[in-house]
Amino acid sequence: MKYWFLTLITIAGCAGSLAWLIRGRILPGFLVNANQEMVADWHAALMERHRETNSWPDMANPGVFADQLFNLTGAGGRRISNGYMHGREYIRDATTGQILDVYWNPMKFTFSGDTCLVVSAGPDGVPGTADDVSSDKVRERDFQETLTQARAALEAHAAGKK
């Protein structure tokens, strides 16, 4: 048998094993962690908005809901990039405005009094199953650049122009 053929078979076998490892082991774990972080980010952003406005966003229309979270102005009327989601990751359907999880399933937001619950249906996309992720079961995340810091930077910039 030719050596180049054996080399080709070995390379193909290694590539197949690597692809199986990435698809079967690494990627699912990465997506689970990313989804938990996204749920925590949405919860933190919603709670921050509620503390400031003493109200929850309008859930009747996904576009209005997103605008109430993303459109935020700081000092001097300057827009804060991504509003309450500043410094946080999110996926938003461009046509419907719906907020999606990392598996491209719509996220569910429930508001009651001073609390909110953010739920992702998880990898299977079916609500109410064991792989669901909810904000009451994930830990909050720390951000180096928070919305407060973004506002302070805008205020300092605006004060410097006066």
Legacy VTK file of the C-alpha trace (Angstrom):
# vtk DataFile Version 3.0
C-alpha trace
ASCII
DATASET POLYDATA
POINTS 162 float
0.000 0.000 0.000
1.217 3.492 -0.743
2.310 5.687 2.175
0.364 8.689 0.922
-2.841 6.641 1.065
-2.186 5.579 4.681
-1.401 9.190 5.573
-4.631 10.335 3.959
-6.654 7.708 5.876
-4.981 8.738 9.155
-5.679 12.434 8.553
-9.308 11.745 7.647
-9.736 9.634 10.782
-8.227 12.341 12.981
-10.401 15.036 11.365
-13.518 12.929 11.881
-12.637 12.312 15.527
-11.962 16.011 16.078
-15.267 16.987 14.444
-17.119 14.457 16.635
-15.385 15.832 19.733
-16.253 19.420 18.888
-19.884 18.727 17.876
-20.564 16.120 20.523
-18.675 17.386 23.554
-17.226 20.890 23.315
-19.916 22.847 21.441
-22.897 21.660 23.533
-21.094 22.598 26.764
-20.168 25.977 25.347
-23.766 26.658 24.282
-25.150 25.668 27.699
-22.797 28.132 29.416
-23.505 30.872 26.869
-27.258 30.387 27.318
-26.985 30.614 31.118
-24.996 33.837 30.761
-27.542 35.273 28.342
-30.436 34.519 30.704
-28.497 36.165 33.565
-27.734 39.196 31.365
-31.392 39.720 30.463
-32.431 39.381 34.085
-29.825 41.951 35.187
-30.843 44.407 32.437
-34.554 44.094 33.245
-33.947 44.546 36.974
-31.780 47.612 36.300
-34.501 49.147 34.135
-37.122 48.380 36.776
-35.032 50.022 39.525
-34.765 53.188 37.420
-38.278 53.435 35.976
-40.302 51.470 38.535
-42.012 49.695 35.635
-41.530 46.683 33.415
-41.259 46.878 29.632
-44.375 46.408 27.515
-44.610 42.730 26.542
-47.569 43.086 24.137
-45.297 43.925 21.218
-41.754 42.447 20.995
-40.527 45.470 19.049
-41.757 47.910 21.705
-40.302 45.697 24.437
-36.889 45.746 22.763
-37.020 49.499 22.106
-37.735 50.144 25.789
-34.572 48.241 26.656
-32.245 49.278 23.821
-33.116 52.963 23.376
-31.643 54.855 26.301
-30.114 58.306 26.350
-27.515 59.612 28.746
-26.022 63.025 29.419
-26.484 65.618 26.716
-29.086 63.438 24.950
-26.401 61.068 23.693
-27.557 57.509 23.020
-26.100 54.744 25.195
-25.163 51.861 22.932
-27.626 48.966 23.452
-29.303 50.743 26.375
-29.864 48.516 29.383
-28.126 45.662 27.566
-24.937 47.757 27.338
-21.947 45.435 27.651
-24.146 42.340 27.497
-24.698 39.817 24.724
-28.096 39.167 23.144
-29.775 37.780 20.028
-32.745 39.627 18.546
-34.780 38.448 15.570
-34.442 41.210 12.973
-37.923 40.709 11.512
-40.075 40.159 14.618
-38.001 41.910 17.285
-38.285 38.846 19.517
-35.475 38.106 21.929
-33.914 34.689 21.266
-31.723 32.336 23.278
-28.492 30.842 21.887
-30.517 28.019 20.312
-32.607 30.588 18.377
-35.749 29.915 20.426
-37.848 32.810 21.807
-37.122 33.610 25.434
-39.965 34.001 27.906
-40.189 36.978 30.279
-42.554 37.003 33.261
-43.029 40.003 35.551
-44.676 40.001 38.975
-44.424 42.887 41.409
-40.724 43.715 41.827
-39.426 40.463 40.375
-38.966 39.073 36.922
-38.218 35.635 35.571
-36.341 35.034 32.309
-36.637 31.528 30.858
-34.957 29.805 27.925
-36.467 26.539 26.692
-32.942 25.124 26.338
-31.469 23.025 23.532
-34.612 20.990 22.892
-36.719 24.152 22.439
-39.573 22.668 24.463
-40.689 24.707 27.504
-41.086 22.880 30.798
-38.379 20.247 30.280
-35.276 19.501 32.347
-32.915 21.431 30.065
-34.719 24.780 30.553
-32.664 27.635 31.982
-34.306 30.227 34.229
-32.940 33.375 35.819
-33.742 32.134 39.319
-31.254 29.285 38.821
-28.297 31.110 37.247
-25.863 33.426 38.959
-25.678 37.102 38.085
-22.668 38.198 36.075
-20.176 40.971 36.741
-19.275 43.373 33.957
-16.178 45.511 33.668
-18.109 48.166 31.765
-21.565 48.568 33.219
-24.371 50.862 32.218
-23.476 53.087 35.181
-19.931 53.483 33.877
-21.245 54.208 30.380
-23.484 56.947 31.767
-20.621 58.410 33.798
-18.428 58.512 30.691
-21.172 60.303 28.733
-21.672 62.815 31.562
-17.933 63.497 31.746
-17.826 63.920 27.965
-20.814 66.279 28.022
-19.355 68.296 30.926
-16.073 68.660 29.040
-17.844 70.228 26.058
-19.565 72.940 28.118
LINES 1 163
162 0 1 2 3 4 5 6 7 8 9 10 11 12 13 14 15 16 17 18 19 20 21 22 23 24 25 26 27 28 29 30 31 32 33 34 35 36 37 38 39 40 41 42 43 44 45 46 47 48 49 50 51 52 53 54 55 56 57 58 59 60 61 62 63 64 65 66 67 68 69 70 71 72 73 74 75 76 77 78 79 80 81 82 83 84 85 86 87 88 89 90 91 92 93 94 95 96 97 98 99 100 101 102 103 104 105 106 107 108 109 110 111 112 113 114 115 116 117 118 119 120 121 122 123 124 125 126 127 128 129 130 131 132 133 134 135 136 137 138 139 140 141 142 143 144 145 146 147 148 149 150 151 152 153 154 155 156 157 158 159 160 161
